[in-house]
């Protein structure tokens, strides 16, 4: 059995939110960075592999990768 999950990895600043998002805009695994933003942080897992990795810094618009398939 293969794991069909995806997650986001980031070194975004403190108080940023990282997550994965599907083609319908559903967000999964939201994680708020509360420690040093220079360490790697991981979002919770989202279902499947057709997701994009996203992060949102405080008071800014979200930024995402291209859809991973």
Secondary structure, 3 states (H helix, E strand, C coil): CCCCEECCEECCCCCCEEEEECCCCCEEEEEECCCCCCCCEECCCEECCCCEEEEECCCCCCEECCCCC
